[in-house]
Amino acid sequence: MQDAVANPWAAKARALDRYRWLLLRERHGLLGSALRFAREALGYWWFGVRAKSRLAESVTAEPCDFLLLQSAPKVIAFQRKKLLIEGLRSRGDNLVETALQEPKTILRERLLKRPPHPVPTRYFGIAAYAEWLVEQHQPRVLLNDRNGSLYAPFLRLALNARGSRLVHLAHATTVEGSRRLGMNDYDYYFLFGQSSLEALQARELRFGCSTAVLVGSHMIDDSYLMPAPDLATRTLLILGVGPDKEKEPAYQQTYRLLADWACRHPEYRVLIKRHPRSQAPFWQEAASRAGNIELLAADCSLAAALARASVVVNILSNAVIEAALAGRPVLCVDLGGQPDIFQQQRFFGAVVRSEDELERRLQGVETDFAQALGQSRAFAEFHLAQGADGLASTLEALQALRHQQPLPGSIRQCTLDAHPADLRSGPWPEQQ
């Protein structure tokens, strides 16, 4: 504990070593973990060696209220946080949006500042870049986007030393099994809802301690509050999966099942909401063959797509949460046998695996429409703490942090500690 107070940067580095080792041991044997750990450490060490000779001679500060740090430059173009950015700027806040750079760019442009305490060479480049970012922008609040980033712990140290705070913005539910979600070293972890909190609490590995805040989704506003669907329109909306997933045989089979069903039921209109990163080649071809299949334009918003739907078919998409919030009955169709990370079967019943079963379940929705709507409402409440007020709730919480005020009492918060306990390398400056 005395070492952590005397040099929190070095204490952080030791805790990160243990965390990275335990992450490897979850998936690999002793020898495999040792080899991978050594290879990673060598890469980080070499980055640190070069960083020591590429420190910026000076840093010109350009202070801001909020620094939105995206995971990569290309992510900025996706405009996933457009509503949040507009909301903060409309309140008069100075928000700067930037992205984490690759090591070669960091070195070439000398985006490095020496940390205030000695740091092991293997983490020096990471810590020096974090120090430069905070010194350059001097934000009151830094909004972090990238899950699992090793920059986060050092960003937090640099921010806290200046009286500022690090907020991690979940850009989806945290119910998936990604190892990146073990990173928990933030002042505040803004979560979608109860399901996300329960999933993080159940993880065997959590690095660092944060305050979990159930603000809801900053990507949701009142555009999802819409009238109940008209079943007479017989319009299905299929939520597509990501471009990597949709290439896999199991997802191709699921797509074929749905396309074949659509061809046999021309009385139904079938809309396809592609994943934002997908070109949807399967559905482009299917739509050219069947007149009742429509691939929605890439710029069609999810809310606009849901407004046209009477029933939503989900395979493995976070968008199922917005569908439920919009009051659309949901059917889960999946031939891949993927883990039910959203607990859809708990709310919507068993997964559909055949055309006949899809037909029966659609008839069931039409027979007991009120029950189907109730299932969607319960599902949305489980995943979204603030419902359609997620954006407003997030903005309210961020305004409080920007003015160094307590979070609103209407927003639930709790401590999410490290697990095991030795992965907490505090005490943090604000807690001393």
N, C-alpha and C positions, 0 to 999 in steps of 0.2 A: 504493500500500500504506500509506503514511504517513497519507493522508487517511482510509482505512478504519479505521485505529487511532484517529485523532484524533476522528472523527465517523462511527461505523459506520452510524448512521441515515441520514445524507446519502448515504453510499456505497451503501447498500441502495437508496435511491430512484433513484439513477442507473442501477444495474444493472437495476432493475425497468423503468425506461423502455426500456432496450435490449431486454429480454426481451419486453415487450408489443409493441414494434415488430416484432421478428422473428416473433412469433406471427401478427401481422396480415399480414406479407409472405408467410407460407406459403400464404395463401389469396387474397390480393388484390394488385392492381397497386400501383404507387407512389402514384398519386393516391388510389385508394380507401383504401389503408392510411393515408395522411396525414390524410384526412378523418375516418376512424374514430378514429384516434389522438387527433386534436384534440378530437373530440366527447367521448371518454372522459375525456381530461385536463380538459376544462372541467367535467364532472360531478364529478370527484374534487376539483378546485380549489374549486368552490362548496361542497362538503361541508366542505373544510378551512377555508374562510373562516368558515362558520357555526360550526364546531367551536371555533374560537379564542375565540368569545364565549360558549360554552356549557360551559366547563370546570367540573368539579365543584369546589365550594369545599373539600371534604374527602372522603376515602374511608375508610370504616370497614372495616378488614380482617377477613375471616372465613377464616382459613387452613384448608387441607385437604391431604390427601395426594395425591389425584388430582382433577383437574378434567376432566370429560368435556365437550368443547365440540362440540355437534351443529351441523349446517349450518343449521338453521332450527328455530323452536319446534315446528312441526308434526311434525318428525321424531321428537321425544321420544316421542310417542304410539305410534309404530310399534314401540317396544321391541325394536329390532333388536339391541341390545347387552345384553339382559336377562341372559344367562348371564354375560357379563363383569362386569357391575355386581354381580350376586349373588356371583360368585366373589371379587371384591375386598373387598366388604363383609363376607363371611363370614370373611375373614382379619383382620378388625378395622380395615381401612383406612377412613378418612373420605373417601368419594367424593362429589363434588357434580356433578350433571348440569345443564348449562345449554345455551343455544344462542346463536348469532350473531344479533344483532338488526338490523333494518333501520335505515338512516341516520336516518329521521325519529324512530324510537323512541330511538335513541342521543342525538339532539339534544334531544328533549323531556325525557328523563329525566336528562340531563347525565351520561351514562356515558362520561366523557372525563377523561383526566389528561395533563398536558403531559409529553411525553417528556423524558429527561434531556439530550438534545442537539437542536439546531435541525433541523427537518425541513421540506423544501419544502412549501409550502401544499397542493399537489396530493395529498400523502400524509399531511398532518397529521391529518385526521380518522381515517384508518385507523390510524395509529400511536398516536394518543391513545386510541382505543377499546381497542386491544391493551394499552396501558399500564394503562388502568383495569381491564381484566379481570384482569390479573396482580396488580395492587396489591390489588384487592378480594378475590381468592380465595387468593393466595399459595400456589399448589400446588407440591408437590415435583415432580410430573410432570403436564403438561397433555396430554391425549389429544385429538388433533385428528381431526375426521371429514370435513371438507369438502375435496374435491379442488380444487386450483387456487386456493385462497383467497389473496387479496392480504394478508390479515391475518396469515398464517402467518409471513412473514419478520420482521414487527415483533413478533409474539408471541415468536418465538425470541430476538430481541434482549432483550426485556424479561425473559424467563425466565432467560436465561443471565447477565444482569447480577445476578440474585439467586441464582445457583447452582442453578437448576432446569432441567429439560429438557423439550423438545417432542418428543412421539412422534406420528407420523401413523399411524393405524390404517386400513389398506386394508380396505374393506368388501366387496371382491370382488377377483377377479384384475385385474391392471393390463395386460391384453393388448389392450384395446380402443384405438381410435385417438383417443380424446377428448383435445383440446388441454389440458384441465385437468390431465392427468397429467404435464405438463411441469414442474409445480411440485414441487421437490425440496428445499425449504429447511427441513429438519427435523433435529433431532439424531439421531433414529432413525426409520427408515421400516419399519414392521412389515408384511412381505409374506406372501402365502399360500405361495409356493413358487418353484421354479426358473423356471417359465414367466413369472411376473410379473417376476422379476429380468431375464431375457433381454429381455423386451419393453421395460422401462425403459432398459436399456443400449443398445438399438437406436434409441432416440428421437434425433432430430436436435437437439431443444431440451430442455435440463434446466436449470432455474434453481436455483442453490444446490447445496450439498454435504450429503449425509446418510450415515449408516451404515445400509445395508440389512440387515435382520434377517429371516431366513426362519423365522418363528415358526409358520407355518400359519394356519389360520382360527380366529379367536376365536369364531366362530358354530358350531363343530363340536365335539361331545363324543362319548363312547362310545355314544351312542344310535344312531350309524351303523354300529356293529359288530353285524351281524345275520346270521343263517344264510343260506346260499345260497337263492335263490328256487326255488320248485317250479314248473317249466314246465307241469306238468299243469293248473295253475290258469288258464293262458291269460289273464293280466291285463296289459294295457298301461297304462302311466302316461304321459300326455302332459304335458310341462312347458310351461305357457303363457308367452307373451312379455308384455312390459310394455304398459300401456294405450295408450301412444302408438304403439308398433310394431304392435299388433294391429289398428289402424285402417287400416294401409297395405294396398293391393291385393295385394301379393305374399304378405303374411302371411294375409290373408283366403283367398287361393287355397290356401295350405298347410293352413289350418284345414279348408277344404271337402274337400280330398283326404282328410284323416284322418277327418272325419265321414262321408264317403261310404263309405270303406273299412269303418268300424265298422258302418254300416248293412247292408253286404253280408256281414258276418261276425259274426252274432249269437252264434257259439260263443266269441267273445272278450269279455271284460269290459274296457271302456275307461274309465279314470279320468282326470280332468282336474285337475291341480294348478295353480290359477290363480296369476298373479303377485300378490304381496301388495297392490299398488295397483290391481288390475284388478277390475271387477265381472263380467267374463267374459260379456258379453251374447251373443256367438256361441254359447258352449257352454251357456248357459242354454236357448237356443232348441233347440239340437241335442239336449240331454238330454230335452227335453219330447217330442221326436219319436221317439227311439230308446231302447228299454228297457235296452240294454246300455251306454249312455253315462251315466256318473255324474260330475257336477261336485262335487268335494269341498268341504266347508264351508270358509269363509274361515279359520277358526281351526284347521284341520287342519294339523299340523306336517309339514314335508317328510319327516322321519324316519318318521312314521306312514304317510304316503302310500307311501314306498318299501318299507316292510315288507309292503304288500299287493301289490306289483308283481312280475311275473316278467320283464318287459322294459320299458325306459324309452325313450320317443321324445322326442328333443330337437330344438328348432328353433333357438333362440338364447337360451339361459338359462344363467346361471352355475350353476344348480342341477345341471347335468349332472355337475359335479365331485363333489358329494355323492352323486349316483346311482352313479357309478363307485366311490366309496369304500365304498358300501353293498354292493358286489358285484353290481350289476344290469347285465346286458347292455344296451348302448346302441345305438340306431339314430338317425341324424341325418336328418331329413326337412325339406326346405326348397326351395320353388319360387322364392324371392326372389333366389337367387344372391348372398347376402351373403358377405363375406369370412369365411373359416374362422378366426376369431380364436382359437378354443380348440384348433386343430389336431386337430379330431375325425377328419378323414379319415386322418391319419397313424396313428391308433390303431384306428378303427372301420370304415375303408373309405369308399367313395364315398358322397356324399349321395344319399338316396332321393328320386326325383322323380316316381314314379308308383305307382299302387296295385299293379300287377303286381310291381314291384321290391320294394315293401314286403312283399308275400307271400313272395317268394323269400328275402329277407333274414331274415324270421322263421323260415322253414324251415331256413335255414343256422344260426341260433342253436340251434335244437332239435337239429340234426344234430351240431354240434360245440360243445356247451355249455362244455366246459373251455376251448376257445380264446376264446370270448366273455368268459368270466370273466377270463382272463389279459389280454385287451385292456383291460378296465375297470380292473384292478389297475395296469397300466402307466400308464394315463391319469391315475389318481388320484395316483400317485407323482410324476408330472411336474408336476402343478398344486399339490399339497399336501405341503409339506415334512415336516409332522409327522403326517400321516394324521389319525386320530381323536383324537389328543392335542393338536390345535391350541389348544383352550381352555386346557388345562393348561400348555402351553408358553408361551402368551401371559401367563398369570398369573405363571408363574415368572420370566419376563423382566421384567415390570413390578415385581415385588417386588424384584428385584435393583436396578433403577434407583431405586426409591423409597428404598432403603437405601444408595444411592450405591456399589453393589458391581458388579464386572464381570458381564457377561452370562454365563449358563451356557455352558460349553464345548461342550455337545452341540447348541447352536443355531448354525447357520452365519450368519456376518455378513461383510460386505465394504463397502468404500467405494464410494459411488455419487456420482461427482463431477459438476460442472457441465459442460455442453456447449452452445456453445463455452465455453472456459475463462474468458472475461471475464464470464460470467454468475455467477461465484462472487465475491461481494463481501466475502469474509472478510479477514483471519483472524477466526475466531470467538473469543469470549472464552475458552472452555475450551481453545483450541488455542494461545493466545499464550504 
